[in-house]
């Protein structure tokens, strides 16, 4: 029995030694950053902006892989199922926090299967309409929707995305009806709006600005409590008496829940360092993004808090996806 105890003790110590050595040498090969959306959207643009600075910070290449589908669930689940060794990382938007309450049959449990590395950024959303829609103000648009219940539809980047939730919040806040058309990412949703397949869409200033400048789209209102310097003439919903459209976009970095503290700390340092890069700050400002960069514990607290707050919104609005 004593011999068996000694053998088991040796094996246990070997595992501890191996784990310690792995933490000390991490990372010793390229990282894989999964984005659960198609290329070209704000999530993709932001993370590709950080790609080189993060690679330099960890002295390893960070390879980006777009895995769209299922309202971000396919790519998110790929990370949930990955080994907790820090080599597979998730970069995503608000959907990871919203889907917890929106989709009762998720293949993962957000609170149990993930931990936060850092919240990256936030940004407001614009109510965008196709030029063919006969409205130039949000008041005119609300009136048009009331006169034609169910005639118009809005696109989103998928179920549970901020673009979806913002649309639902707007419908309820304004007391109007419209059909929701989900797409596999914000790029196809924006293309559908540009092509007139959907009449309105909640998009970020990042992807909308060029189309506003060329007149291919119209912006009627913006979320948040203040106007945005990139689109200073676009009023807030609050200033137009429409309360409850509070669906700013957020982006964060996540890893499997069992990832060690030391690896999470290394990743956090790399991403926060990248967010402090002058070139990143300059470009993010041009895109209308407010950079954050907080600690893993702060991000974990945000995950829990935001899941609870969005769960309340979703339940009160009666939104659910099977």
N, C-alpha and C positions, 0 to 999 in steps of 0.2 A: 504493500500500500504506500509506504514512504517513497519507494522508487517511482511509483506511478505519479505521485504528487510532484516529485522533482522533475519528471519528464514533462508533465503538463505545465509546470512553472516555467521551464526552459522554453517551451513552445510559445507560451504567453509573452514572455520577454522578447522573443524573436519577433513576434507580431508588433509589439510596441516599438522595437528598434526599427523595423521596416517602415512603420507608419511615420516615425520621427524622421527617418532619412528621406522619405518621400516629401514630407513637408519642407525639409531644409533645401531640397534640390528643386522644388516646384517653382516655376514650370521648366521642364527640360525638353519639351516638345511643343509644337504649335497648339494654340487654343482654337476651339470651334465655337463661334458665336452664332446661335440660331435666332433668326428673325422670323416670326410666324406670319409674315405677310410677303406679298410680292415686292419686287424692287421698285423704287421710284416714289414711294410714299414718305411721309415725314419720319416714321420710325426708321426706315431704311436710310434716309438721308442723314439723320442724326447719328446713327451708329457707324455709318461709313465715314462720317466726319471724325469720329473718335478712333477709328480703326488703327491708323498709323501711330498716333500718340500712345495708345494703349500698348501696341506691339513694341514700341521703343521702351516703354516703362517696364515691361516684363522681359525684355530681351528675347522675345519669341514672337513669331508671326501669329496674328489673330485672324483666322479665316472666317469670313462671313458666309453663312448658308441660309438662303431664303426657303422657308418651309410653310407656304400658305395653306389655308383651308380650314373649314369648320369654325369660322369666326375666331381664328388664332389657336384653336384647340389642338390641331395636328402638330404644329411646331412646338407648342408649349408642352404637350405630352411627351414629345421626344426627349425633352430635357428632364422631365419628371422621371422618365425611365432610365436615364443615363447614369453611369457610375458617378458617385459623389467625389470625384477626384479633381475637380476644378478645370477639367479640360473641355467640358461641354457647358456653355453658359447661355442663358436666355436674355435677349434684349427685346423688350416689348412695351406696349402702351397700357392704358387703363383696363383693357379687356381682361387681363389676368385677374384683376380684382373684382370686376363686374360679373364675370362669368360664374364666379362662385355662387352667386345668388340667382343669376339668370338661367343657368343650365343645371337642372337637378341631376343629370346623368353624366356628369363629367367623368373621364377615366382617371382623374387624379383629384386629390384634395388640396386645394391651394394652401391652406393653413398648415397642413401636415407634411406636404411633399416639397415645399419650397422654403428657402430663406432668402432674405434680401441682401444684396451686396451694396447697392447705392441707388437712390432715386436720382435720375439724371437731369430732368428738365420738366417744365410745364409750359403750356401755351393756350391761348384762348381759341375758340372756334368761331368761324364766320357762317352766318346763314347766307348761302349762295343760291342764286336762282339763274335759270337759263334766260337769255335776253328775250326769248319769245313770250315769256310770262308777262302779262300786262300789269306790272306793279313796279314802282320805284322806291317805295318805302315799306317798312315792315307792317305798318298799319294798313296800307293798300293790299298787301299780300294776305294778311289775316282776313280782311274783308272778302277777298277773292276766294279763299278757301272756304269761308263760311257760306258763300253763295253757291259753291260747287263741292259739297261734301263727298269725299271719296274719288273725285275726278283726277286729282293730282297725286303724284307719288314722289317719295324721296329715297335717295340711294344712301348706302352706308358701306363702310369697309368690312362689314360682317356683323353677325349677331354679337352683342356685348361690347362692341367697340365704342369709343367715345362718340363717334359719328352717328352710331345707332341710338345710343342713349340720349344724346342731345336732341335728335329728331323727335323721339318719344316725349321728352320733357317739353319741347316746344309745342307739340300738338295739344298736350294737356294744359299747359300754361295759357295757351291762346284759345282753348276750347274749340279746336277744329279737328277734322279728320283727313287722313291721307294714307295711302298704301306704302308700306315699307318694302323696299327691294334691296336685299343684302347682296354684296359682291365679295369676292375673295381678295380683299385688300382695297386700300383707298385709291390706288391708281386706276383700276377698272371702274370704280365708282365715279371718280372724277371724269373719266373718259365718257361714261354714260351721261353725265350731266352736260358735258361739252357737246355731245351728240344729240341732246334733247330726248334721250330715252327715259330720263327722270327729270322732273321739273325743279327739284331743289335738293340741297345736300349741305350738311354741316362739315366744312373743311377748314384746315389750318391755313394760316397766312402763308406758310412755306410754299405750299403747292398752288394756292389760289392767286397770289400776287400778280404773276405774269399774265394770267387770263383776265384779271380785273383791269390791268393797264391797257390791254388790247381790246377791251370791250366784249370779250367772248363770254364773260359772266358778269353778274351784278351782285354786290354784297349789300344786304339790307340791315344787318345788325350783328353784334359781336357779344360773346359771353364775357363774364367778368364784370368788375365794378368800375372800370375805366376804359377809355378808348386806347387804341394801340397806335404807336408812332408810325408803323408801317402803313396803316390805313386810317389816318386821323379823322377822315370825314365819315367813317362808319360809326353810327351811334351804338351804345350798349342797349341790350334788351331792357335793362332797368330804367334807363333814361326815357324809354318809350312806354313805360308802365307795364311791362311784361315781366313778372317775377317768377322765379323757379327754373329758369334755364341756366343752370350752373354746372355745365359739363366741360370744364377745361380739360384739355388733354394732359396726361402725365406719362413719362417714360422712365423705366427702371431696369436694373440688372438683377437677375435671379439665378440661383443655383439649386441643385437638389438639397433637400433638408439636412442630409447627413454629411454634407461637406464640412470639413474641419474648420475650426475658428482661424487657424493660421493661414489656410488657403483663402478663406473669405477675406481676411485682412490684407493679403497680398493683392487680391483682385480689387478690393476697395481702394487701396492706395493707387493702383494703376489707373482706375477710372476717374478718381477724383483729381489725380495729377493731370490727366488728359483734359478734364473739364476746366482746369486752370490755365491751359495753354492759350496764349494770347491770340493765336490764329483761330482756335476753336471759339473763343469768346467773341471775336469779331464776326465770324461767319454765323454763329448762333444768333447774334443780335440782328443781323441782316435777315435772318429767317423768322424773326419774331419769337424766338425761344428764350425763356428765362431759365438759366442753368441753376442746378441745385447742388448736387454732390455732397451727400451727408454720410453718416456712419452706418454700418450694418445694423446696429441696434435701433437707430432712429428709423431706418428703412423698415425693419421688422415691425416697429410700432405703427408706422404708417400703413403697412399691409393690413394689420388687424383693424385699425381705425377706419380705413377707407372701405374695407369689405363690409363692415357694419353699417357705415353711412350709406353706401350705395345699395346695400340690401334693403334698407328702409325705403329708399327712393323706388326701387324696383317693385317691392311689395305693394307700396301705396299706389303705384301706377298700374299694377296688375300685369306687368311684363314678364313673360316666361317663354323659354324655348325648350322644347322637348329633346 
